[in-house]
Amino acid sequence: MIHLKGIQTGILRCVVPEELSEKKILEEFEELTVSGKSLLEGSSVIMDLQGRSFGAALVAKIWKYFIEPTGCSVISWAVTDPETAAALQRMGMDVGDIDNRSRKERPSSRKGSKALLYTGTLRGGQKIMHEGDVIITGHVNVGSEISAWGHIVVLGKLKGLAHAGSKGDETASVSARSFESGQVRIGRKVGLIDKSSDIWGKAVVITVNGDEVLLTEWPAI
């Protein structure tokens, strides 16, 4: 049986027993989206896959049936199978058991922190918080939020709230392939954007220069 356990405030460990079949894993994850949603929403999670071999297809299903619906943020994948670890790293995932690292070894700023790749779309009410850069491959819908110590890159539409440099770093940036949000934050600066703006709905890079929040067009590919 898949089970959750708290290891510190705001961080949960999700343990997936090796003996479970793929069908059973997905069934139990779907049950957790209901029974554990209040606990999981907004929490950081370590996915403990133990020694089982996980392919990219199963990882994608876990995102679809568990991670996206609950609104949690996976900060690490703990695995002992070397092929699974290598596959996850190729997908841009943070691999390693941070539960066993000392507090001193954990990053206190985005320097040295790995990027978080979220392969999906954030729905209203979902929130991602990460001590580094965040890359979203889908859309960020109205009512959802991304808070990153570093940069934020959205490869779809950014309609929700993005807060880059959330610990006060105003050298961070927000980039989106279609910017459709009324507000963006970088460090302690807040930019308010009206729908009538020439930049609305376009690919933009947002930075801070002095006291100004600047929106410039993302270079064409």
C-alpha positions as CSV (number, residue, x, y, z in Angstrom):
1,M,0.0,0.0,0.0
2,I,1.3,3.5,-1.0
3,H,1.6,5.6,2.1
4,L,2.5,9.2,3.0
5,K,4.6,10.3,6.0
6,G,5.7,13.7,7.1
7,I,9.4,14.3,7.5
8,Q,9.4,18.0,8.3
9,T,6.9,20.9,8.0
10,G,5.6,21.1,4.5
11,I,7.5,18.1,3.2
12,L,6.0,14.6,2.8
13,R,7.5,11.3,1.7
14,C,5.3,9.2,-0.6
15,V,6.5,5.6,-0.4
16,V,5.6,3.2,-3.3
17,P,6.2,-0.4,-2.3
18,E,8.2,-2.5,-4.8
19,E,5.7,-5.4,-4.9
20,L,2.7,-3.3,-6.2
21,S,1.6,-3.9,-9.8
22,E,1.4,-0.9,-12.1
23,K,-2.4,-1.2,-12.1
24,K,-2.5,-1.2,-8.3
25,I,-0.1,1.7,-8.1
26,L,-2.3,3.9,-10.3
27,E,-5.5,2.8,-8.5
28,E,-3.9,3.7,-5.1
29,F,-2.7,7.0,-6.4
30,E,-6.2,7.9,-7.7
31,E,-7.5,7.1,-4.2
32,L,-4.9,9.3,-2.6
33,T,-6.0,12.2,-4.8
34,V,-9.3,12.1,-2.8
35,S,-8.3,10.9,0.7
36,G,-5.0,12.9,0.8
37,K,-5.8,16.0,-1.2
38,S,-6.1,18.4,1.8
39,L,-2.7,17.2,3.1
40,L,-1.0,17.1,-0.3
41,E,-2.2,20.4,-1.8
42,G,0.7,22.9,-1.6
43,S,3.1,20.4,0.0
44,S,6.5,19.4,-1.2
45,V,6.8,15.6,-1.8
46,I,9.7,13.2,-2.1
47,M,8.6,10.3,-4.3
48,D,10.2,7.2,-2.9
49,L,10.2,4.5,-5.6
50,Q,12.5,2.3,-3.6
51,G,14.2,-0.4,-5.8
52,R,11.6,-0.9,-8.5
53,S,12.3,-0.1,-12.1
54,F,10.1,2.7,-13.3
55,G,9.8,3.7,-17.0
56,A,9.1,7.2,-18.4
57,A,5.5,6.1,-19.3
58,L,4.7,5.2,-15.7
59,V,6.2,8.3,-14.3
60,A,4.0,10.3,-16.8
61,K,1.0,8.5,-15.5
62,I,1.9,9.3,-11.9
63,W,2.0,13.0,-12.9
64,K,-1.4,12.7,-14.5
65,Y,-3.2,10.7,-11.9
66,F,-1.6,11.9,-8.7
67,I,0.7,14.9,-8.8
68,E,-1.3,17.3,-11.0
69,P,-4.7,16.5,-9.4
70,T,-3.4,17.0,-5.8
71,G,-1.4,20.2,-6.5
72,C,1.7,18.9,-4.7
73,S,5.2,19.7,-5.9
74,V,7.8,16.9,-6.3
75,I,11.1,18.1,-5.0
76,S,13.0,14.8,-5.4
77,W,12.7,11.2,-6.6
78,A,14.3,8.7,-4.3
79,V,15.3,5.5,-6.2
80,T,17.9,2.8,-5.8
81,D,17.5,1.3,-9.3
82,P,20.3,2.9,-11.4
83,E,18.4,2.7,-14.7
84,T,15.4,4.4,-13.2
85,A,17.6,7.1,-11.7
86,A,19.3,7.7,-15.0
87,A,15.9,7.8,-16.8
88,L,14.5,10.4,-14.3
89,Q,17.6,12.5,-14.7
90,R,17.3,12.5,-18.5
91,M,13.7,13.8,-17.9
92,G,15.1,16.7,-15.9
93,M,14.0,15.4,-12.5
94,D,15.8,16.0,-9.2
95,V,17.0,12.5,-8.1
96,G,18.3,11.8,-4.6
97,D,17.1,11.1,-1.1
98,I,17.1,14.6,0.5
99,D,15.6,13.1,3.7
100,N,19.0,11.9,4.6
101,R,20.9,15.2,3.9
102,S,21.7,17.4,6.8
103,R,20.1,20.8,7.0
104,K,23.4,22.4,6.3
105,E,23.6,20.6,3.0
106,R,20.3,21.8,1.8
107,P,20.4,24.9,-0.5
108,S,19.6,28.1,1.4
109,S,19.4,30.1,-1.9
110,R,18.8,29.3,-5.5
111,K,22.6,29.1,-6.1
112,G,23.3,25.4,-6.6
113,S,19.6,24.5,-6.5
114,K,18.3,22.3,-9.3
115,A,15.5,23.4,-11.6
116,L,12.1,21.9,-11.1
117,L,10.5,20.6,-14.4
118,Y,6.7,20.4,-14.2
119,T,5.4,18.5,-17.2
120,G,1.8,19.5,-17.3
121,T,-0.7,22.3,-16.8
122,L,-1.5,24.0,-13.5
123,R,-5.2,24.4,-12.8
124,G,-6.9,27.0,-10.6
125,G,-6.0,26.5,-6.9
126,Q,-2.8,24.6,-7.6
127,K,0.5,26.1,-6.4
128,I,4.2,25.3,-6.9
129,M,6.9,26.5,-4.5
130,H,10.5,25.6,-5.3
131,E,14.0,26.7,-4.0
132,G,15.4,27.2,-7.5
133,D,14.3,27.7,-11.1
134,V,10.9,26.4,-12.3
135,I,10.0,25.3,-15.8
136,I,6.4,24.6,-16.7
137,T,5.8,22.7,-20.0
138,G,2.0,23.4,-20.1
139,H,-0.2,26.4,-19.2
140,V,-0.6,28.2,-15.8
141,N,-4.3,28.9,-15.5
142,V,-6.1,31.6,-13.6
143,G,-6.1,31.0,-9.9
144,S,-2.9,29.0,-9.9
145,E,0.5,30.2,-8.6
146,I,4.2,29.6,-9.0
147,S,6.7,30.8,-6.4
148,A,10.3,30.2,-7.2
149,W,13.6,31.4,-5.6
150,G,15.0,31.6,-9.1
151,H,13.7,32.1,-12.6
152,I,10.3,30.9,-13.9
153,V,9.8,29.7,-17.5
154,V,6.3,28.9,-18.8
155,L,6.2,27.2,-22.2
156,G,2.4,27.7,-22.5
157,K,0.1,30.4,-21.4
158,L,0.7,32.3,-18.2
159,K,-2.6,33.3,-16.8
160,G,-2.0,32.8,-13.1
161,L,0.5,34.4,-10.7
162,A,4.2,34.0,-11.2
163,H,6.6,35.2,-8.4
164,A,10.3,34.7,-9.4
165,G,13.1,35.6,-6.9
166,S,10.5,35.1,-4.1
167,K,13.2,35.4,-1.5
168,G,14.1,38.9,-2.7
169,D,16.3,38.1,-5.7
170,E,15.5,40.8,-8.2
171,T,18.0,39.4,-10.8
172,A,15.5,36.6,-11.4
173,S,13.1,36.7,-14.4
174,V,9.8,35.3,-15.7
175,S,9.5,34.1,-19.2
176,A,6.3,33.0,-20.9
177,R,5.3,31.9,-24.4
178,S,2.0,33.7,-24.0
179,F,1.7,36.2,-21.2
180,E,-2.0,36.7,-20.1
181,S,-1.8,37.7,-16.4
182,G,-2.7,40.9,-14.8
183,Q,0.2,40.7,-12.3
184,V,3.7,39.4,-12.1
185,R,6.2,39.6,-9.2
186,I,10.0,39.5,-9.1
187,G,11.7,39.8,-5.8
188,R,9.8,42.6,-3.9
189,K,8.7,44.3,-7.2
190,V,5.1,43.9,-8.5
191,G,4.2,44.6,-12.2
192,L,0.6,45.2,-13.1
193,I,-0.3,44.6,-16.7
194,D,-3.5,45.6,-18.5
195,K,-5.2,43.5,-21.3
196,S,-4.8,46.5,-23.6
197,S,-1.0,46.3,-23.4
198,D,0.9,45.6,-26.6
199,I,2.6,42.7,-24.9
200,W,-0.6,40.9,-23.8
201,G,-0.8,37.4,-25.3
202,K,2.7,37.5,-26.6
203,A,5.9,35.7,-25.8
204,V,7.7,37.8,-23.2
205,V,10.7,38.0,-20.8
206,I,10.1,39.9,-17.6
207,T,12.9,41.4,-15.6
208,V,13.6,44.2,-13.1
209,N,15.7,47.2,-13.9
210,G,16.1,49.6,-11.0
211,D,12.5,50.2,-9.7
212,E,10.9,49.1,-12.9
213,V,9.4,45.8,-14.0
214,L,10.2,45.5,-17.7
215,L,8.4,43.3,-20.3
216,T,10.3,42.6,-23.5
217,E,9.4,40.2,-26.3
218,W,10.9,36.7,-26.1
219,P,13.2,36.3,-29.1
220,A,11.6,34.3,-31.9
221,I,12.9,30.8,-32.6
